[in-house]
């Protein structure tokens, strides 16, 4: 899987923030040094897509009294960003008309990750959804969309699923049994969806485990659904990007990056694994549900 420019952008932003805070400068002061707007500089430190020049980075390194090694790291990260951008990362831009506001950031993290853990209490994760299951969800949440707009959304979802089965990508789905018993679309749609899960449970790099309805410990239910992204080291600098947690909300999405907060999601995922069925027992449960739906 290509890391794209997301990871080096995040690493560059983190390095710049560390140097700026050490120098005791504000973002406004830094933006004047780099000759960019305060908004643009803020986006740089946030790891968002913004043009970064070597001239501006050298000026910032001077202002931050960076060491030669720190300066080289900034310039190496900028070069890695340019190389990744030139290689054509960001496949989702072709589906800009089908992406809701802010979801491009999620897709960038998903593309960059080498391990994704998805805890779901209500719906099947997008990477494992069938087209008909996704269609039923889309019509329910966006009843005014035209058939053409819905098809674009479904095409985007299908394109995301190309990650599955790649040797450098691991997907862990932790699901409540309820996600398999909700009647999304129709019993036939659900039967196909459960079959999809069964088929993918044998694919290398994909783990699907179910928390059964009979489980009396409500671990995971209070935390709601969430996604954890973990990333490989950067190619050039070998910096290790810290993980990111994501929660999808009805009125807005939440990206969590503070280490102490992300660690809470990691601990919750570990607790959920303890109450989830084994992979084999999960497959047996899915098979029973599949037979019930036929």
ZADO-285728 format. One line per field, with one value per residue (C-alpha): x, y, z; residue number from 0. Coordinates in Angstrom, 3 decimals. Layout:
N
east X | ... .
north Y | ... .
up Z | ... .
nr NUM | ... .
This chain:
294
east 0.000 | 1.319 | 1.687 | 0.977 | 1.885 | -0.236 | 2.395 | 5.297 | 2.952 | 1.925 | 5.550 | 6.626 | 3.853 | 4.783 | 8.473 | 7.683 | 5.376 | 8.038 | 10.694 | 8.354 | 7.259 | 10.872 | 11.706 | 8.771 | 7.118 | 3.426 | 1.934 | 1.280 | 4.954 | 5.955 | 3.623 | 5.351 | 8.743 | 7.530 | 5.664 | 2.367 | -0.983 | -1.571 | -4.245 | -1.807 | 0.843 | -1.701 | -2.552 | 1.138 | 1.463 | -1.798 | -0.319 | -2.925 | -2.285 | -0.551 | 2.347 | 5.621 | 8.789 | 12.394 | 12.942 | 10.176 | 11.438 | 14.967 | 13.627 | 11.689 | 14.747 | 16.718 | 14.016 | 13.729 | 17.515 | 17.325 | 20.408 | 21.833 | 20.266 | 16.855 | 17.084 | 17.964 | 15.001 | 12.592 | 13.976 | 13.963 | 10.304 | 9.450 | 11.178 | 9.250 | 6.000 | 6.837 | 7.813 | 4.649 | 2.497 | 4.177 | 3.555 | -0.189 | -1.398 | -4.867 | -6.897 | -10.115 | -9.844 | -11.471 | -14.545 | -14.646 | -18.315 | -19.173 | -17.175 | -18.864 | -17.030 | -14.024 | -14.093 | -11.107 | -8.976 | -10.297 | -9.495 | -5.968 | -5.397 | -6.886 | -4.591 | -1.527 | -2.287 | -0.861 | -3.194 | -6.817 | -8.977 | -12.687 | -15.099 | -18.706 | -21.855 | -24.487 | -23.299 | -20.820 | -17.533 | -17.356 | -14.385 | -16.515 | -19.894 | -21.592 | -22.844 | -26.514 | -25.905 | -24.166 | -26.958 | -29.582 | -27.601 | -27.079 | -30.738 | -31.708 | -29.335 | -29.612 | -33.118 | -32.906 | -29.837 | -30.286 | -29.519 | -26.421 | -25.161 | -25.775 | -23.838 | -20.866 | -20.938 | -21.022 | -18.139 | -16.075 | -16.853 | -15.869 | -12.594 | -11.681 | -12.037 | -9.050 | -6.895 | -8.174 | -5.868 | -2.792 | 0.288 | 1.099 | -2.410 | -4.136 | -7.816 | -9.334 | -13.130 | -14.616 | -18.410 | -21.392 | -23.679 | -26.400 | -24.670 | -25.401 | -29.000 | -30.220 | -32.398 | -30.577 | -32.302 | -33.905 | -33.160 | -31.645 | -29.325 | -28.280 | -27.724 | -25.338 | -23.642 | -23.021 | -21.723 | -19.303 | -18.018 | -17.614 | -15.723 | -13.381 | -12.735 | -10.401 | -8.450 | -4.921 | -4.613 | -8.310 | -9.564 | -13.297 | -14.413 | -17.900 | -19.040 | -22.131 | -25.460 | -25.099 | -22.079 | -23.084 | -20.155 | -21.116 | -17.527 | -17.360 | -21.007 | -20.354 | -17.419 | -19.500 | -18.024 | -14.500 | -11.579 | -7.883 | -5.256 | -1.660 | 1.069 | 4.363 | 7.628 | 8.286 | 10.441 | 13.157 | 13.379 | 12.166 | 10.101 | 7.256 | 3.935 | 1.736 | -1.673 | -4.913 | -8.403 | -11.620 | -15.238 | -18.040 | -20.740 | -24.190 | -23.277 | -19.545 | -16.529 | -13.834 | -10.161 | -8.175 | -4.385 | -3.257 | -1.317 | -3.026 | -6.449 | -5.569 | -4.252 | -7.742 | -9.102 | -6.265 | -7.048 | -10.754 | -9.991 | -7.942 | -10.805 | -13.221 | -10.911 | -11.152 | -14.958 | -15.140 | -15.386 | -12.330 | -12.020 | -13.184 | -16.146 | -17.042 | -17.163 | -19.407 | -21.785 | -21.824 | -22.572 | -25.550 | -26.892 | -26.402 | -28.502 | -31.219 | -31.431 | -31.857 .
north 0.000 | 3.440 | 5.772 | 8.803 | 12.221 | 11.943 | 10.477 | 12.769 | 15.784 | 14.735 | 14.127 | 17.511 | 19.281 | 17.549 | 18.447 | 22.084 | 22.353 | 20.881 | 23.309 | 26.320 | 25.617 | 25.094 | 28.501 | 30.108 | 31.466 | 31.637 | 30.268 | 33.846 | 34.718 | 31.545 | 32.352 | 35.720 | 34.002 | 31.519 | 34.270 | 32.400 | 33.171 | 32.062 | 29.699 | 28.109 | 27.696 | 26.124 | 23.625 | 22.777 | 21.958 | 19.983 | 17.842 | 18.957 | 19.495 | 22.868 | 23.915 | 23.887 | 25.294 | 24.583 | 28.349 | 28.683 | 25.675 | 27.067 | 30.375 | 28.557 | 26.465 | 29.684 | 31.266 | 28.122 | 27.860 | 24.314 | 22.100 | 20.898 | 17.495 | 19.026 | 21.170 | 18.138 | 16.238 | 19.049 | 19.197 | 15.390 | 15.278 | 18.031 | 16.045 | 12.921 | 14.894 | 16.084 | 12.598 | 11.063 | 13.763 | 13.266 | 9.508 | 10.121 | 9.347 | 10.449 | 8.165 | 9.415 | 12.818 | 11.243 | 10.745 | 14.283 | 14.613 | 11.565 | 12.452 | 14.194 | 17.100 | 15.991 | 12.346 | 12.894 | 13.121 | 9.726 | 8.233 | 9.650 | 7.988 | 4.720 | 4.760 | 5.448 | 2.871 | -0.620 | -1.753 | -0.687 | -1.831 | -1.084 | -1.610 | -1.472 | -1.744 | -1.010 | -1.446 | -3.589 | -1.725 | 0.001 | -2.091 | -5.236 | -4.017 | -5.488 | -3.059 | -3.749 | -3.312 | -0.010 | 1.046 | 0.437 | 2.516 | 5.306 | 5.509 | 5.553 | 8.390 | 10.359 | 9.725 | 12.751 | 11.538 | 10.621 | 7.060 | 8.432 | 10.049 | 6.852 | 4.849 | 7.218 | 6.658 | 2.898 | 3.093 | 4.958 | 2.303 | -0.474 | 1.263 | 1.446 | -2.317 | -2.830 | -2.473 | -5.791 | -8.731 | -6.627 | -8.028 | -4.771 | -4.045 | -5.675 | -5.116 | -6.137 | -5.996 | -6.274 | -6.426 | -6.903 | -9.756 | -7.108 | -5.706 | -9.017 | -9.200 | -5.726 | -6.031 | -3.603 | -3.585 | -7.044 | -10.556 | -11.322 | -8.319 | -9.400 | -12.982 | -11.767 | -9.450 | -12.190 | -14.429 | -11.645 | -11.588 | -15.361 | -15.303 | -12.575 | -14.242 | -16.655 | -13.915 | -13.367 | -10.054 | -9.873 | -10.735 | -10.739 | -11.368 | -11.104 | -10.091 | -12.302 | -11.072 | -13.550 | -11.669 | -10.085 | -7.676 | -4.519 | -3.721 | -1.510 | -0.462 | 2.713 | 3.752 | 3.551 | 2.611 | 3.753 | 3.151 | 2.941 | 3.648 | 2.467 | 3.396 | 2.013 | 3.974 | 6.637 | 5.413 | 8.066 | 9.357 | 6.105 | 8.237 | 6.327 | 8.118 | 7.771 | 6.109 | 8.031 | 7.238 | 8.189 | 8.429 | 9.126 | 11.362 | 12.324 | 16.018 | 15.745 | 13.461 | 13.322 | 12.631 | 11.967 | 12.358 | 13.144 | 10.056 | 9.897 | 9.947 | 7.504 | 5.075 | 4.918 | 3.631 | 1.112 | -0.168 | -0.378 | -2.382 | -4.800 | -5.182 | -5.869 | -8.594 | -10.324 | -10.652 | -11.324 | -14.866 | -16.416 | -16.139 | -19.741 | -19.347 | -16.066 | -17.876 | -20.535 | -17.844 | -16.089 | -19.403 | -20.012 | -16.514 | -17.018 | -20.201 | -18.402 | -15.726 | -18.183 .
up 0.000 | -0.901 | 2.061 | -0.122 | 1.228 | 4.384 | 6.698 | 5.747 | 5.982 | 9.477 | 10.456 | 9.070 | 10.960 | 14.179 | 13.788 | 13.024 | 16.023 | 18.308 | 17.059 | 17.194 | 20.753 | 21.805 | 20.307 | 22.123 | 18.947 | 18.098 | 14.890 | 13.770 | 14.189 | 12.345 | 9.460 | 9.015 | 8.910 | 6.300 | 4.403 | 4.423 | 6.024 | 9.632 | 8.306 | 5.864 | 8.540 | 10.852 | 8.127 | 7.747 | 11.446 | 11.268 | 8.478 | 5.956 | 2.268 | 1.883 | -0.322 | 1.595 | -0.005 | 0.938 | 1.166 | 3.748 | 5.708 | 5.800 | 7.072 | 9.793 | 10.701 | 11.132 | 13.272 | 15.389 | 15.757 | 14.456 | 14.426 | 11.112 | 11.724 | 12.460 | 9.318 | 7.172 | 8.606 | 7.652 | 4.101 | 3.768 | 4.801 | 2.309 | -0.448 | 0.544 | 0.350 | -3.170 | -4.323 | -2.913 | -4.509 | -7.884 | -7.706 | -7.849 | -4.341 | -3.279 | -5.558 | -3.928 | -5.616 | -8.658 | -6.457 | -5.035 | -5.985 | -3.846 | -0.717 | 2.185 | 3.766 | 5.803 | 4.708 | 2.424 | 5.591 | 6.697 | 3.289 | 3.435 | 6.816 | 5.571 | 2.537 | 4.701 | 7.405 | 7.528 | 10.332 | 10.853 | 13.761 | 13.401 | 16.301 | 15.108 | 17.205 | 14.539 | 10.927 | 9.018 | 8.370 | 4.988 | 3.856 | 4.180 | 2.923 | -0.135 | -2.750 | -1.923 | 1.817 | 1.177 | -1.181 | 1.522 | 4.029 | 1.503 | 0.556 | 4.247 | 5.154 | 1.895 | 0.483 | -1.842 | -3.719 | -7.358 | -8.515 | -10.255 | -7.046 | -5.108 | -7.692 | -7.329 | -3.561 | -4.115 | -6.587 | -3.991 | -1.370 | -3.778 | -4.638 | -0.941 | -0.672 | -2.972 | 0.155 | 1.509 | 0.980 | 0.248 | 1.944 | 3.740 | 5.031 | 7.995 | 8.764 | 12.081 | 12.336 | 15.827 | 15.567 | 17.806 | 16.815 | 16.450 | 13.340 | 11.610 | 12.779 | 11.864 | 8.757 | 6.452 | 3.064 | 3.276 | 4.541 | 1.122 | 1.373 | 4.861 | 3.732 | 1.036 | 3.517 | 6.063 | 3.263 | 2.312 | 5.881 | 5.902 | 2.613 | 3.841 | 7.190 | 5.375 | 3.579 | 4.944 | 6.757 | 7.674 | 11.184 | 11.884 | 15.441 | 16.901 | 20.381 | 20.848 | 22.151 | 25.012 | 26.366 | 29.661 | 29.989 | 28.034 | 27.074 | 23.992 | 24.063 | 26.049 | 23.876 | 20.687 | 17.324 | 16.492 | 14.153 | 15.049 | 12.395 | 12.824 | 10.358 | 9.060 | 9.453 | 6.820 | 3.949 | 3.999 | 7.564 | 9.217 | 11.623 | 13.244 | 12.973 | 16.081 | 15.702 | 15.154 | 16.433 | 14.647 | 15.741 | 13.294 | 14.711 | 13.502 | 13.405 | 12.828 | 12.854 | 15.512 | 14.763 | 17.944 | 17.831 | 21.382 | 22.577 | 25.980 | 24.313 | 21.524 | 24.129 | 25.651 | 22.332 | 22.128 | 25.615 | 24.789 | 21.642 | 23.740 | 26.226 | 23.360 | 22.028 | 25.406 | 25.189 | 21.435 | 20.120 | 18.526 | 14.745 | 14.381 | 16.742 | 15.019 | 11.675 | 13.193 | 14.472 | 11.095 | 9.398 | 11.714 | 11.049 | 7.307 | 7.406 | 9.393 | 6.689 | 3.826 .
nr 0 | 1 | 2 | 3 | 4 | 5 | 6 | 7 | 8 | 9 | 10 | 11 | 12 | 13 | 14 | 15 | 16 | 17 | 18 | 19 | 20 | 21 | 22 | 23 | 24 | 25 | 26 | 27 | 28 | 29 | 30 | 31 | 32 | 33 | 34 | 35 | 36 | 37 | 38 | 39 | 40 | 41 | 42 | 43 | 44 | 45 | 46 | 47 | 48 | 49 | 50 | 51 | 52 | 53 | 54 | 55 | 56 | 57 | 58 | 59 | 60 | 61 | 62 | 63 | 64 | 65 | 66 | 67 | 68 | 69 | 70 | 71 | 72 | 73 | 74 | 75 | 76 | 77 | 78 | 79 | 80 | 81 | 82 | 83 | 84 | 85 | 86 | 87 | 88 | 89 | 90 | 91 | 92 | 93 | 94 | 95 | 96 | 97 | 98 | 99 | 100 | 101 | 102 | 103 | 104 | 105 | 106 | 107 | 108 | 109 | 110 | 111 | 112 | 113 | 114 | 115 | 116 | 117 | 118 | 119 | 120 | 121 | 122 | 123 | 124 | 125 | 126 | 127 | 128 | 129 | 130 | 131 | 132 | 133 | 134 | 135 | 136 | 137 | 138 | 139 | 140 | 141 | 142 | 143 | 144 | 145 | 146 | 147 | 148 | 149 | 150 | 151 | 152 | 153 | 154 | 155 | 156 | 157 | 158 | 159 | 160 | 161 | 162 | 163 | 164 | 165 | 166 | 167 | 168 | 169 | 170 | 171 | 172 | 173 | 174 | 175 | 176 | 177 | 178 | 179 | 180 | 181 | 182 | 183 | 184 | 185 | 186 | 187 | 188 | 189 | 190 | 191 | 192 | 193 | 194 | 195 | 196 | 197 | 198 | 199 | 200 | 201 | 202 | 203 | 204 | 205 | 206 | 207 | 208 | 209 | 210 | 211 | 212 | 213 | 214 | 215 | 216 | 217 | 218 | 219 | 220 | 221 | 222 | 223 | 224 | 225 | 226 | 227 | 228 | 229 | 230 | 231 | 232 | 233 | 234 | 235 | 236 | 237 | 238 | 239 | 240 | 241 | 242 | 243 | 244 | 245 | 246 | 247 | 248 | 249 | 250 | 251 | 252 | 253 | 254 | 255 | 256 | 257 | 258 | 259 | 260 | 261 | 262 | 263 | 264 | 265 | 266 | 267 | 268 | 269 | 270 | 271 | 272 | 273 | 274 | 275 | 276 | 277 | 278 | 279 | 280 | 281 | 282 | 283 | 284 | 285 | 286 | 287 | 288 | 289 | 290 | 291 | 292 | 293 .
